[in-house]
């Protein structure tokens, strides 16, 4: 059974859609929780956390992971799933997953990655890699390896603006030789990719990404 984490920022309307797929079997991490959020999780008896720090996607995801670690004795083959709050699955089937995967990157209804890549094993040891965190699954054994090289964090919390925290995670996975698959038997709501320049903080995040690669002495391929 995957241990699921949904991060939500005023995205109450999607909680019922997660319930349609998973029942109450997921954890929600809110920043800027609302009365509607509370009504939704209480109505479905969904466990939740509140992050008092607003807007830190990296910290929200890590909080959810640390909560599962505090509740469950996780083993290396256990699956941790992450979803952004507006990315409930429109189809969900893990039975076709390759047996050797370390990470499954879920696709979206409109997914710019599929213009260049086919579903299957992908190279994430690239500066511009296809690791997007809107929805993915990672084995806990790989999480522990990333902890060792990333100061006890899965997502590096020094990323505080929009973007690049997931591609940095992708490079770390690549440097560890992890097998990462673009997996289209899980399809998420919405669109992913191609909107980077519409976010004013993206250039700042991109520079921080480069600085982190230098700091950690990780040198992915340029393309």
Secondary structure, DSSP 8 states (H G I E B T S, - for coil): --EEEEEESS-GGGHHHHHHHHTT-SEEEEES--HHHHHHHHHHT-EEEEESSTT-HHHHHHHHHHHHHHHS---TT-EEEEEETT--EEEE--TTS-TT-SEEEEEEEEEGGGGT--SEEE---BSS----TTEEEEEHHHHHHHHHHTTT-SS-TT--SSSSHHHHHHHHHHHTT--EEEEEEEEEEEEESS-GGGSTTHHHHHHHHHHHHHHHT---B--
